[in-house]
Amino acid sequence: MAEVRLAQVYEPTAFNAAVQEAATELNGFLSSGVLARDARIDEMVGVGGMVGELPNFNPLTNDEPDYVTDNPANLATPANIASGTQIYRLANQHKSWSTMDLARQLALADPLGAIANRIGHYWAVNSQQRVVSSSMGVLADNIANDAGDMVVDVSIAAGNSAVAANLINADAVIDAKATLGDNADSVTAIAMHSVCYTTLQKLQLIDFIPDARGEVSIPTYLGLRVIVDDQLDVTAGGTNGFVYTSVLFGQGAFGYGTTPADQPSELERVANAGYGGGQDIIHSRFNEIIHPQGFAFLSSGISAGVSATRTNLETAAQWNRIYTDRKNVPLAFLQTNG
């Protein structure tokens, strides 16, 4: 098998475009509409600075309207459109691989495409994990500061003794949706751990629908698109067993933006590596903003110029809900024993 050096196939423009395309196509939260690409956020990624403001108008209140009279002295009083400011934090990210990891023996028809797809997949999974971590931080904030009004918990401490009512089930999912009040029908997707997904599969409750091109079967439950992700929170039960957290998302629950870094990728040759045998290293940079609608990221304890880690995102102290009406936040949480 012929050995192919990365330098022989690397062309920055084509490579960067291929990585960006793969990172987008392979992201389940983007394809499901949970992550909503926003041109304003795209622009903010590229302007510099780690922290910024995303102004928003709150939904109109459903006050009773004025009733018209023929008395000119009866003057209408305009209502105000309330506004708020969501605070986001940019993530400037880098990862590198050596050709020993990726492409030492690329006897492939498209070696550059093979590398780009692998790196694109890495960034897609990373973005999904940042959505999950942000969701877990929002959950922690909600329990700590908003009386858990976004959470339905049907788990028991002795998880190993759980019955059907303590596992993921239709009633529990509907109750979680109902925390959004009359906005419950805005929920379009549910992310769950593979253990919960397996529970539903055993009950033959997962339906599959083809994607728009008829190429991929998309799993659904109760009409909601299912995203399976084992990064979702799993905690030990109070006595035994485990508690699994599933997340219900409305369309556009997270705003998303990305702009290529000044140097999205770079090839480095380390001539003296391996006692002079040489090593090729490819660097990849990916800048993005992922932000839950209706929240401010507080950057508590994070140094200036530093991106928030996944651990930072999962911390309750980093988040503050600025939407005063819970039902305007397109997120809900369900905790079960499996």
C-alpha positions, -999 to +999 in steps of 0.1 A: +000+000+000+015+033-011+021+059+016+007+093+010+021+124+027-004+149+039+016+177+023+010+161-011-028+164-008-034+194+014-048+225-003-060+250+023-090+265+005-106+232-005-097+216+029-113+244+049-145+244+029-148+206+032-143+207+070-169+235+074-194+216+052-189+183+071-191+200+104-225+214+094-239+184+077-230+160+105-244+181+134-276+165+145-287+197+164-282+218+133-300+194+110-329+191+134-334+229+137-325+230+174-295+251+165-307+280+144-280+297+123-283+334+128-266+359+105-262+384+134-243+358+154-222+348+124-211+385+122-205+387+160-181+357+158-158+376+135-157+411+152-133+402+180-138+401+218-149+371+238-182+385+253-210+403+235-246+413+237-275+399+217-305+422+220-339+408+217-375+418+219-397+398+242-430+384+229-460+407+230-483+403+260-518+391+254-536+420+270-572+427+260-573+451+231-590+485+231-626+487+220-633+515+195-658+542+204-670+573+187-658+596+215-628+616+204-618+621+240-611+584+244-574+581+236-556+548+231-526+541+253-498+523+233-483+493+250-446+489+252-426+462+235-403+449+262-367+442+252-338+424+269-302+416+263-288+381+261-250+378+268-230+353+249-194+341+250-174+332+220-155+299+218-122+301+199-111+265+196-082+246+182-073+209+177-044+193+159-036+158+146-004+142+133-005+121+102+003+092+124-032+096+137-050+105+105-034+099+072-002+078+073-014+054+048-041+070+027-044+048-004-078+063-010-095+079-040-099+112-020-074+114+008-081+151+015-118+144+017-112+116+041-092+138+064-117+167+061-146+144+069-129+131+100-120+166+112-155+179+102-170+151+123-149+160+152-161+196+152-197+185+146-196+163+177-178+190+197-206+215+188-232+190+199-214+185+232-214+222+238-251+223+232-255+195+257-232+211+282-250+245+279-283+226+284-270+210+316-259+244+329-293+259+321-309+229+340-286+235+370-295+272+370-332+264+367-332+241+397-311+266+418-328+298+409-361+293+392-378+266+413-372+239+387-401+252+366-385+236+334-380+202+349-402+171+353-386+144+375-402+109+376-371+091+388-368+074+422-338+071+445-337+033+442-333+033+404-327-004+402-363-009+414-377+015+389-410+006+373-424+018+339-436+051+354-400+059+364-386+053+330-390+075+299-426+073+288-452+092+269-470+107+300-437+120+314-426+135+280-460+152+277-457+166+312-423+180+304-437+196+273-465+210+294-440+231+314-441+254+284-478+260+289-496+269+257-463+269+239-459+231+244-465+224+207-433+244+199-413+214+210-399+196+180-370+174+192-359+154+222-323+145+231-318+114+252-292+090+265-288+057+246-302+039+277-335+058+274-335+053+236-330+015+242-360+015+266-382+030+239-368+007+212-377-024+233-412-011+235-412-006+198-421+031+203-395+046+180-407+055+145-385+063+116-391+088+088-369+094+057-350+127+055-358+152+027-335+133+003-348+099+013-313+088+022-314+086+060-341+073+084-346+098+112-358+084+146-389+100+161-409+096+193-443+111+198-437+131+166-405+146+181-371+141+164-349+120+186-312+129+191-292+102+209-263+116+228-245+098+257-230+132+268-263+139+285-263+140+322-262+107+341-261+108+379-261+081+405-295+075+422-299+084+458-298+047+468-288+028+436-292+029+399-290+060+378-309+091+368-309+101+331-317+136+319-334+141+285-338+175+270-368+187+250-361+214+224-382+239+205-372+250+170-343+274+173-338+268+210-302+277+205-288+305+184-257+296+164-230+314+145-196+306+131-171+325+111-138+310+099-107+318+119-080+340+103-062+307+096-088+279+098-062+252+091-024+250+089+001+223+080+032+219+102+062+199+094+084+188+123+115+176+106+134+163+137+105+143+151+111+106+155+149+112+155+146+129+121+120+107+106+097+137+104+061+143+113+033+161+096+008+179+119-024+195+107-040+223+129-077+230+127-094+261+143-131+265+147-147+296+162-184+296+171-211+310+194-237+286+207-263+303+229-296+292+245-324+315+237-336+336+267-304+333+288-274+354+296-240+338+301-224+354+331-188+344+326-184+339+363-147+333+372-136+329+335-106+350+327-108+377+299-098+363+265-104+327+275-132+306+260-156+287+282-149+250+286-177+224+286-173+222+324-178+260+326-210+257+305-224+231+328-221+253+359-253+269+372-235+301+382-227+309+346-264+313+335-292+336+342-327+334+326-337+368+313-370+357+298-395+365+326-422+341+312-410+305+315-431+294+285-411+316+262-380+295+268-381+266+242-364+241+265-377+215+290-360+187+310-371+152+319-353+131+345-359+093+345-343+061+357-338+050+321 
